Amino acid sequence: MKKKIKILPLVFLLFLFTHFVSAGISFGKNVAVEYIGGNNKGNIVNSLKYEVKQILTKQEDVNLYEVHKESYITINGFVQKIFGNKIINDADVSNDVVRLKNGQLTGYTHSLFTEKKLKKYSKDIDEFSKYLNNNETGFIYVQIPSKTSGDPQQLPAIITDYTDQSFNQIISVFEENNVNVLDLRSKIKEQKIDFYSLFYKTDHHWNSFAGRWAANEIGAVMNSDYGFTLDLSRLNQENFYLNKNPKKFLGSWGKRVGPLYAGIDDFDILIPKYETSFVYKYNDITRTGSFEEALIDYSFFSGDYYQRFTYCTFLSGNFAFINIHNNNYLCDKSVLCIVNSYSCALLPYMALSGYKDIYAIDPRVNTFSAKYYVDKYKPDVVIYMMNSDYDSATLIK
């Protein structure tokens, strides 16, 4: 502890030094721009006066904090790491960053669903389920795990997390309305999978390995319960090679505390060895080609750690509506998936097992109801798979 106390003044001085150097560079650059091509071109004194006035009257286009925000986050994260702080508080408690004992970053759920919300969800599910049943369309809820669904002992003792309890509440709503449920949390435990190997260290999302595994679990239920004929051997680990992309991903939690706090993730992607052919419709864009050409978008590798959204490499990220059509489909059936962003790492691998079409909507950004898409595309099964954002889902309107 004494060593940490001795280091603190040095870290603080480094922070101040960095701040003033950054501010000085920004000030000098703005003066130079004004002197070279501004209204005070060629007059250094007036250029200096102009820039000072801009600062004092707060008329600059971007304030110094915004310009150097990422540096401040990085330095703050470094200080927090030195002092061993496991909880980095935010003005909005839902954005608090928690460091687990194994070094992974996460958020957590602060409360359970209210009875009022559960009753609303139940009413909506009941109505939608009856509609699907009348249309002879299958319906299943898939519980996507959250990082805190692993070992509760990984959390700091001061944290009370309601994630799994809230998931259990949602599952009860579906079961009470006679909807089939696949709880992937239970499957992970049954198969004794290293839970945290399925997630990125600095992000809340799961990774390529989790996507392949979950696609197999969902496909098995599609075959056994809904009469699909998917070839799940296509999802066997030996049928993939690993496209390694070291130190490519600073996740959403990592961006709040900087790369020095918990490090940077590799962004490895499982690529099938066999021939594939897809037509991928993403919002208003269409891409065709192999798995890698149609469903993987490497343009999201560009930019610095804070600016790039590497997770969007899968399917080009969040969408209102997508359609993945498999030109080499093995099963003349389709599904409509009601999803959030976790689906980005999952749907590409589901598509490999042979569905003719996978349709998916993200209700967070899509105002049309699920019923609208059922009526339009006539899927054989609707798969509702979420772990948050339940309020955003409009099933029937």
Secondary structure, 3 states (H helix, E strand, C coil): CHHHHHHHHHHHHHHHHHHHHHHHHHHHHHHHHHHHHCCCCCCHHHHHHHHHHHHHCCCCCCCHHHHHHHHHHHHHHHHHHHCCCCEECCCCHHHCEEECCCCCEECCCCCCCCHHHHHHHHHHHHHHHHHHHHCCCEEEEEECCCHHHCCHHHCCCCCCCCHHHHHHHHHHHHHHCCCEEEEHHHHHHHCCCCHHHHECCCCCCECHHHHHHHHHHHHHHHHHHHCCCCCHHHHCHHHEEEECCCCCECCCCHHHHCHHHHCCECCCEEEECCCCCEEEEECCEEEEECHHHHHECHHHHCCCCCCCCHHHHECCCCCCEEEEEECCCCEEEEEEEECCHHHHHCHHHHHHCCEEEEEEECCCCCCCCHHHHHHHHCCCEEEEEECCCHHHCCCCC
